[in-house]
Amino acid sequence: MSPLLLAEQALNGLQFGVMLFLMAAGLTLVFGVMGLINLAHGSLYMVGAYAAAFVAGQTGSFLLALIASFLCAGLFGVLVEVAVIRRLYGRDHLDQVLATFALILIFSEGTRWAFGSFPLFLDRPAWLSGTVTLPFGIEYPLYRLFIIAVGLAVALLLFWVIARTRLGIRIRAGECDREMIAALGVNISLLYTLVFAGGAALAGLAGALIGAIQSVQVGMGEPVLILAFVVIVIGGIGSIRGAFVGAILVGLTDTLGRSLLPVLFGLVMEPAAATSVGASLASMSIYILMAVILLFRPTGLFGAT
């Protein structure tokens, strides 16, 4: 594999990683602050993708589509939190899993009823089409660079909100002792709604960004949700910094594994067998990474000890 191709795959891994961060950031906050296992987070990713595809089809504006994905997923997050999630805070995790799994079915069938079973397509705008020449002659798609830039900008904004704002102080306090901040006069119900809606909005934005690379279809959020759970386990539950580092590690491991392992096995095996074995190990690589990290850091890289 040439150095240029390796660099391109590393950029693909970075792009995949920042997309996973948009999913995992909200998920880790919801679990860390509320103690809630939300299996329906992937459905909010799907809602954002469908909202973007619909608005882009009606208006022809990609930027309006991104805004719509963010707002629509956030609005659905508020509705879900008020109508369903709020009743689960005092219940055990099994009840939370069952209730949020039911939400997956409701969202999937509702989306199928509204848009049909056929996938939708979100076209990227002309100003984000084509490639750009990076240092050392690397030709890379402009749209994927746009996803990286958006993901990094959101990460910086989240770090600032959590570390420097009054809302961030309350979120961090809620992770440590929710009863105490409620006793101090903080509206804990409103705080929970804001955190859940913010996580939902970020998931919707991630769905819209990826919707311009792959088709928008029912069930598209569940595979990404599994990877997001891997990310927060690696990074540490409740840690935004851990979610970012874990997402980048998972993105690079998955992408580079799928590119490098078949090549490495090709040095000692027949090409067909090397491709099969390499692809199989590549699909396992992120779980191997998770197992190794948990062996030495059972709470994740940045989890509370």
N, C-alpha and C positions, 0 to 999 in steps of 0.2 A: 504494500500500500504506500503510495507516494505521500510525502509530507503535506502537500497541498490538500489531498483528499482527507488526510487525518485531521488537518486544521478545520476543514469544512464539517467533518463529522463532529468535532468538538463543539463547533458553533451550533450545530443541530442539537447536541446534547444540552447546551446552555439554553437554547430556545425552549426545548422540552421541559427543562428544569424550571424556568421562570413561569411557564404555564402551570406546572404542578404547584408552584408556590402560591399562585392566585387561588387555586383550589384548597390547598392545605392551610393557608393562613386563617381563613374563616373557620375551618374545621377545628384547628387546634385551639383557637380562642373560645369557640363554643364549648369544647370539651373541658378546657382548662378553667374557664370562668363558671360555666353552668354545670359541669360534670355530666354533660349530656352526650350520648352516643347518637349521632344523627346520620342514619343511613340514607336519608332523602337528600343529602347535600348534592349528590350527583344529579338528581332530578332538577335542582335549581340551576346547575350547569346547563342542562338541556333546555330549560325554560329561556335562559339567556340566549342560547344559540337560535332557537326558534323565533324569539322576539326580534333578534337582529336580522334574520333572514326575511321575516315578514316586513319589517320597516324598510329594509333595503329594497325589497321588491316593490313597495308602494311609493317610495320617495326617490329611489336611486342614489341616496346619500349613505355612504359607508360610515361617516362620523355620526350621523343621526342613528344609524343602526347600533353602533357601539354604545351610545348614550342610552338608547332604548333597552339594550340588553342589561345594562347596569341598573337602571331604574326599575325595569319590570321584574327582574330577579329579586331586587331589594324589596319591592312591594309584595311579591309573593312570600318572601321571607317574613315580613311583618304579619301577613295574614296567617301563615302557618304557625308562627310563634304564638300569636294571640289565641288562635282557635284550637291548637292541638298541643304544641310543645309546652305551653305554660302549665298544662295539667300534668306534666310528666316529671317536673323537677324533684318532687318528693318520692317518686317511684323508683324501683330498682332498675338496673340496666336491661333486664330481660323485657320489661314493659316498654322501655324506650326503643329497644330493637324492634319489637313487634309493631309498635305504633308507627315508627318511621319507615319500616318496611311496607306497611299498608299505604303510607304516603307515596312510596315509589310506584305502587300499582295504580293509585289514583292519578298521579301525574302522567304516567305512561298512557293509560287509557284515555284520559282527558285530552292529551296532546294528539293521540291517534284520532280521536273524535273530531278535534278542531282542524287538523291539518292533513289527515289521512295517513296511510301507512307508507307512502312513498317518500323517499328522502327529498329534502330541499337543498338548494345550493346557494351559497352566499358568495357573490363575485367580489373579488378584491378590486379596489379602484385603480384607475390608470396610473395615478401618482404613486402607487405602491407596487406596481408591476415591474417586471424586469429584474435585472441584477445590478449589483454595485461592485466595483473593484476595490478590494481591501488591500492593505499592505502585503507585500510578497506575492502579489498577483492573484490573490484568492478572489474568485468570482462567487458572490453569494447573493441569494434572493433578497431583494429589498424588503419584502413583506416580513420575512423571518427576522430581519434586523429590527423592524418596527415592533414585532412582538417582544423581542429582547428588551428594547428601550422602554416599552410600556411596563413590562414586568419589573424592571429595575426601578423605574420611577415610582411605581406603586409600593415596592419594597421600602424605598427611602421614605415615602410619605407615611407608611405604617410605622416604621421605626421612630419617626418624629412624633407621631400621634401618641404612641405607647410611652415614649420616654419623656416627652416635653409638655404634654397638654394635661389639663385637669381631667378630661375624659380618660386619658391613658392611665393617670394615677388611680382613678376609680376602678378601671379594668384590672390593673395589677393588684389593687387591694381586694377586689372581688375574688381573684384567684386564691388569695391567702386566707381571707376570713370574710365570707359574704354576710354572716350574721352581724359582725361588728360594723361594717359600713352601712348596713341597713339601720342599725341602732343609732348611727351618727347622722341619720337624716337623708341618706342617699336613696333615691327612688330606685330600688333594686329591680322592679318590674320594667321600668323604662330602660335601665341600663342593659338588662338582658335582651330586650327587644332591639335596641340599637346594635348590640354586638351580633345578634343573630341576623338582622337585616344587612349589616355590613358584610358579614361572611357570605351571605347569599348573593349580594350584589357583586362581590369579587368573583364568585363562582360563575355567575352569569356572564361577566365580562370575559372570563377565560373561555367559556363556551362559544361566545361570539368570535373571539380571535381565532380559535381553532376551526370554527365553522367555515372560514374562508380557505382552509387547507384541505379539509375533508368534508364529506357530506353531513348535513344536519338531519339526524334521524332519531326515532324513539329508542331509548336505551343507551344513547351514546355516552351518558355520564357515568354509568356503573363501572366500566373498566378503569376510568380515570379516578373514580372514588377509591378503588382498591389501592391504587398507587399513592393516592393522597394519604391514606391510612399508613402505608409503609413510610411515607415521608415524615409524618408526625411521630411515629414510633422511633425512627432513627434520630430525628432532631430533638425529641423530648416534648412531651405533652404540655401545651400551654405556652411554649416559647416561640415567638415570632422569628427570632434569630435562628433557632433550631429548625423551624420550618423552612427558612430560606436555605440554610446550609444543607439540610437533608434533601430538599428538592433538587438543588444543583448536583449533589452526589448521585441521586437516583437518575436524573436526566443524563448525566455523563456516563454513568455505569451502564445504563440500558442501551444508549445509542452507540457508544464505543464498543460495548460487548458484541452487539449485533454486527458491527463492522469488522472488528479485529479477530474475534474467536474463529470464525470460519477460515480466515486467512492463516492463522497460526496452526490450526489443525490440518490445513492443506499442505503444510510442510512435511507432515509425517503420515498422511492418510490420502486415500483416493479422493478426488475433488467432490464427488457426490456424497460420500460418507462424511467428509470434513464439513460440508455445508449442513448436513443434517445434525451432526453432533454439535457443531458450533452454534447453530440456531437454538438447539435445545438448551445448551448451557447458558447462552445469552439470555434466554427467557427466565432462567433461574438466578441470574447474576445479582439482581437487586435484592432478592430474598437471602442469598448468601451474604451479601453486604450487610443486611439488617441483622442476621444471626451473629456475624462477627462483631459488629458494634455492640449488640446487646450482651455478648459474652463478656466484654470488658466494661461496658457502661450500661447496666441494666435499665437505667432511667432515660437512656438516650444521651446524645452528645451534650445537650444543654438543659436536660430535665433536672428538676429539683431532686437532690439526693436525700 
